[in-house]
């Protein structure tokens, strides 16, 4: 984030953070939408639903949103998700590393709100095996070369500089897709533990083994919005990060791969992968799993 190449591109992040609420009895925990020891009604009725049987524990999600707004976090929305008792909140667009800071704090506030209602929060990518959706953290990403000139403050004020008329923003988006395909394995490595349980090619995910992209395609690794195609500029969505991802690693990898595109960027990615590898090894040694 401190590279001049990245700073002058004013990267924006929009996070779509999914999570599942859990009931608990002693050390036993189960999804809030499930009966104890059993299963809920199959998926289909919960996504963006209403009514207490569909939008389960909306009061938690709304209390969290209000707390985040009071804390100055750029929460831009929330919705009930596909899995019963699963919710999503969106943070952004926020510029630079501040976007990572805000998501991290929003997660912390969520767990504190859970305490108030005696529910737990899990960011596991696939807490219930079988024909159930997992939880991700889809990351919407934009920068000058794909969006147009100007920083967030200038855009918010309607004073962003005019295009020079020479930049092919959409071609730069397609180049980013090629770069992400080349760096797929490195990105996947740091996009969250146990993400392979979620990214199976089913339940609105791509296969973890191969990068793909498409227009308005929820089953691809990266999605280019229809509006971006129409305007020939804008942003794209990396759908691979899991709900338990480290936003600093996700943001750093996207900047290094899509913006830097040089030896320095490759070194940064290598260092992030090696650092993550050491961290996970240390965590396994400390916890035994």
N, C-alpha and C positions, 0 to 999 in steps of 0.2 A: 504493500500500500504506500510505502514511502518512496518508491521509485519515481523519478521525474516523468518517466514514460507513462506511468499509471496516473499520477496526479493530474497531468494535463489532459487526460481523457475523462476525468470526472465520472468514475463508474458509479452507477446507481444499482441498488439492490432492492428487490421486492420479495420478501419471504412469505411462503404459504406453509405455516407450521401446523401440522396435524398432531393430535394427541388423543389418547383414550383415557377416560375416567374409570377408576376402579373402586369397588366397595372392598371393605376388609373386615375380617373377624379374626382377631389375634394375628397370626402370621399368614393366614390364608387370604388371598386376594382374588377377585374375579371382576370382569367388566360390569359396569353399573347397569348396562342394558340386558344382562343375563341373569336368570334365576340361579341361585346358589347350586352348584353341582350340575347345572343343565345348560341349555343353549337357548338363545333368543330366536325370534322369528327370523327367517332368512333375510338377507339384504335385499333392498329394493324400495323400502318405504321410508328410509331414514334420511337420505341425502336431501339437504335443504328442506326438510320436512317441518311440519308444525303439529301441535298436539303432544301431550305428555308421553304418549306411547312411541312417538317418532323422534321428536326433538328432546331427547332424554337429558335432563339436568341442564337445560338452557340457562338456568339461573347462575350456574357456575361460570359459563362462558361469558355471559353478559356482565357479571360482577368483575371478571378479569379484564374485559375490555374497558370498563369504566376506570378501574384502578390504573391501567396502563395509560389511558388518556390523562388522568390526573398526574401521572408521573412524567408526562412530557414525551411519551413514546408515540411514534407515528403509526398507530394502529389504524388500518384503513378498512377493516371489515372482519366479519366472522361468519361462519355457517356450520350447520350440522353436516357431518360427513356420512360416508356410505355405511360404515360399521356402526352398530347401535352403541350409543354412548361415546361416539367419536366426534370430535369437533376440530375446526380449523380456525386460526386467526391469521390475519395478514398484517405484516409490518412493512411499510415502505410506500412509495419509493424513498429511500434514504441514501445519501451520497457517502461513498468511501467506507472506511472502517467503522464509522458511526453506525452504519447499518448492522454490522455484526454485533456491536455493543448493544444496540437496542433489542435485537432478537434475544440475546443472552439474558438481558434484564427482564424481558417479557416472560421468558420461561421461568425465571426465579419468582416473579410476581404470581404466575399461575400456580406454582406449588404452594405458595403462601395462601392464596385464595382457597385452594383445596383444603388447607387446614381448617379454615373457617367453616367449611361445610362437611368436614370429616370424610373427605374423599381423597384418594391418591391419584396421581397423574403418572402415566407411563408414556415415554417417548420411544418405546421399543418398536422396531420396524415391523414386527409380525408377532404380536403377543398371543394371538389365537391361530393355531394352524388350521388348514383346511380351506373351505370355500368362503373365506372372509378377507376383506381388504386389509392391507397393512397401513402403516403410517409413514408418510414422507415429509420432506421439507422442500417442496418445489421452489426453485430459485430463479426469479426473473432478473435478467441482467441486461444492462444497457450502458453504453459509453459513447463518446463523441463520434467515433468512426461508424457507428451503426444508428445513431440517434439524431445527430446534428450538433452544432457547436453550442457551447454555453454550459455553465454549471447549474446546480439545482436552484440556487437562489435567483439566478437570472431567469430561468424558465418560470419559476413561481411568480415572478414579478412581470412576466410577459416581456422581458427585455433581453431575451437570448439573442446572440448575434445571428445575422442572416447567413444562410448557406452560401458557399462560394460558387455553387453550381457545378463544381468539378468532381465532387466526391460521390461515388456510387455506393451508397449506404447498404443497399440490399446485397450487392456483391460482397461487401465486407461481412455481412451476416452469413452468407454461404461459405466464405472463407473460414469464419469462426467454426462452422459445422465441421469443416475438414480438419481444422486444428484440434477440435474436441475429439474427433474420431481417432486421430493419431495418438492423443494423450489419454484415451479412454481408461486404460488399465490403471494409470497413476491416479486419475480422478476417483475411480471406484474404490481404490485402496484406502483413501482417506475420507470417503463420503459416509462413513458410519459403520459400526460393527453390526454383524448379522444382517446386512443389507441384502445378502443373497437369498434370505428367506422371503423377502418382500419382492425383489425384482426377478420374477419368474416368467415374465411375458404374459401373465394373467392379471386380472384385477387392476386394470389401468396402469400397468407397468410394462416396460420393455424388458427383454432378456438382459441379465447382467453381463453376459458374455460378449455382446457385440453392440457397438454404438449405432444408433439410427436417429434420423430426424424426419419431421414431416410438418405439414401445415395443419394446424388445429387437430393434431393427432395425439390423443391421450396415451396411446400405446407405444409412443416413441421415446427414446432417451432424451431428446430435446424437441421442444415444440415451438414452431414459429406461428405467432397469432395471425389470424386472417387480416386483422387491421394493419399489421406490420407489412404484410404482402401487398395490401391495397395502396398503402402510402409509400412503399418501397423504403421504409426506414422505421426504426422504433426499438424493439427489444426482442429477446427470445427467452425461453423458459427451459432451464435445466431440470428435468424431472427425476434425476437419479439420486440426489441426496436423500438420505433416510431422516426420519424424524429426530433421531439422536445424533445427527451430524454436528461437527464443530463448525459454526458459521465462519470462523476466521480461516479455517482450512479451505472450506468451500469457496469463499470469496477470494482468498489468495490464489488458489489454483485457477479460478476463472480469469483473474487478472493476468497471471503469468502466461496462461495458454492463449488467451484471446487478444490481449492487449500488447504484452511485451514481445512475444514471438521472437525471442533471441536467445543467445547463450546464457545471459543473466537470468532470463525467465526459466530456462531449463534447469539451471543450478538451484534456483529457488524451489522449483517443484521437487527436485531430488531431495533437497534438505527437508521439505515438508513431509515427504514420504518416509524418509529415514527417521525423522523426529517422531512421527506418528507410530512407526514400527517399534521404536524404543519405548515410547509411552505405553503402548498396549502390552508389550512384554513385561514391563514393570508392574502394570496393573494386574496382569495375570499372576505374577509371582506374589504380589501382595494379597490378593483375594482368593487365589486358588482356583479361579475359573475365568 
